[in-house]
Amino acid sequence: MSWLDPLLDETAPADFAQWAQSQPSLKAAWSACDRADWLFWLAAQIARDDRERKYLAVAGAYVARRVRKRRLAPLFPTDADVAVLWASSVPRADTIEVLSPIVAFVAASPFAFAAMAGLVVALQALGNLVWPIAMTTFMIVWLSLTMLIQRVRIRRVRARLHSFDWAAARSGVSSALAQRARGATAAQRQALANELRAAIEEPGWLRLV
């Protein structure tokens, strides 16, 4: 029986088993692996309790989010984003990052500009008065929509947290890491794996031997 047999189950990433069989030990596989999603899976199989699983969820989610192509967080947080809130010991700070109101502010802007443009056309007979009215309306619509969108975002995340668990966190973080790995060059993929490996090893709980 190889070192891999006790770890393998239906959650194993595609092609991982074939690659892992070429590695002489778990420690060797951990050091050689250049796929962050595979590393995350290995660590998830080794984690012994909820504390370690939550640390792993936070580490994996942070690494996946740092290399996200867009600078702003998504309008509605992904499972990897929610995993940070579910597992983090500093939820207030993480909520600010995951549910930044700037995202809602940006999402509301097209509607506010459209309202302003429509008002300028509709009230052009007022001459110079149209612009103060349009700008005032623009700000009111923009701020109102921003608050509405942000409220919806917060409610949706709170509802998801009620039923969120390790299985959802693991799936979300693993999917995010796999997506980053698929779209990366060999050098980027190695850098991502190295970053995750360092983040997981840092607390010293990972025991490979």
N, C-alpha and C positions, 0 to 999 in steps of 0.2 A: 504494500500500500504506500502510495506517495504522499508527500506533505499536502498535496492539493485535495485529495479525496475527502477528508473530513470537512473541508470548507465549501466544496461545490454544492450548489442547489439551483433551483429554478431561477434565482435572481442573478446568476452570473452573467456578466456582459457577453455579447456575441464575440466570438473569436478569442476570448480571454483564455479559455481552458487549453486550446491548442498552443497558444504562446507559453502559458505557464508550465506546461509539461516539459518544456525545454530548459526550465530552471531547476537547479539541483535542490533548492530549499526555499522556504518562505522568505528568509532573510535576503537571499540572492534575488528573488523575484521582486521584493520590495525595493531594493536598491537599483535594479536594472530597469524597472518599468518606466516608460515614457508616456503613459496615458493616465491623466488625472482621474478619469472616471473609473479605471481599473484599480488604481490606488485607493480610491474612496470605497470601492466595493470590498477590497481586501481588509481595510481598516474596519468597515462595518461588520465583517464576519468575525473579526478578532475582538471587537468591543464587548465588554463583559456586563455593563450595567447601564442604566438610564443616564447617569452622569456622563459617562464616556460617550454614549451615543449623542447626547446633546452637544457636547464639545465638538464632536466630529461633524455634526450638522452645521454648526456655526462656522467652523474652519472651512468646510467645503463650500458653503454658500458664499462666504466672503471672497474666496478665491475666484469662484465663478462670476461674481458680480463685478470684481475689479477689472476683469478683462471683457466686460460686456461692451459691444461695439458702440452703443449709444451712451452718451454721457448721463442723460436723465434716466431715472428709474422708470419702468413701464407705468402706464396709467393705472392698471390693476396689477398689483404685485403677483409674481409667479409663485409657485410652490417653494422654490428655493428662497425667495425673499421672505415668505411667511415662515419658513423654517427657522430663520434667524430670530424672528419675534417669538416663536414657540420655544426655542432653546436658549435664548440669550439670558445672561444674568443681569444685563443692563438694558431692559426693554425700552426705557424712555429714549435713550440715545439711538437705539436701532430703529425705533418708530419714526424718529425725525428723519433718518436717512431713507427708510423704505417708503414712508408716506409723506415725503417732502411736499409742502403746499406749492412749491414752484412748479411741480408737474401739473397740478390742477390749474395753476395760473396760465401756463403755456397752452393747455388743452382748451381753455376758455377763450383764448385770444381770437381765433378765427371767427367765432360767433359774434364777438364784440365788434370786430372790424366790419363784419357784414351788416350788423345793426346800424353802425355809424354811417356806412355807405348808403344804406337804404334811406336813412333819415335825411342825409344831405340831398339826395335826389328828390325826396318827397317834399322837402321844405325849401327848395332852392329859391322859391318866390320871396322868401324873407330876406334875401340878400346877405349882408354881412352878419346878420343875427344867426344864420344857420350854423356857423361853425362853433360858437359857444354852446348852443343847444346840443349839437351833435357830439361835441367832446364830453359834455356833462353826461349825456346818455351813454356814451361809450364807456366811461369809467364806471357808471352805475351797473351797466350790463356785465362788464368784465369782472368786477368784484363780486357781484351776485352769483354769476355762474361759477366763479372760482370757489366760493364757499359751498355752493350746492354740489359741485363735483367732488370736492374734498370730503364733504360729509358722506357721500355715497361710497367713496373709496374706504373710508374708515369703517363704515358699517359692514361693508363686504368682508374686510379683513377680520373684523371681530367675529363675524359669523363663521368664517372659515376656521378660526382658532378654536372654536368650541369643539370641533370634531377632528382637529389636527392631531396627528400622532407620529411616532417614529417612522412608520411605513410610508406615510405621505411625505415626511421630511426627506427620507432616504431616496425615494423615487424622484422627488423634485430636484434635489441637489445632484443626484447622479445624472439625470437627464440634462441639466444645465451644463455640467462638466463635459458630458459626451458631446453636446452641441459645440462647445468651445473647442474641443479637441478635433472634431471633424473639420472645422473651418480654419484650422491653424496650419502653418508650415511646420516642418520637422523641428526647427529651432524653437518656434513658439510653443509647440506641444511639449517639448522637453522643459522649457522654462516654466510652463504651467504645472507640469508634474513636480518639478523641483520645489516650486512654491507651496504646493499642497503637502508634499512630503515634509517639508520643514514645519509647516503649520500644525500638522498632526503630531509630529514627534516632539514638538516644543514642550508640552506639559510633562513628558516622560512616562505617560501611562502605557504607551504601545509596547507590548512585549512580543518580540518575534521569535524568541528562542526560549 
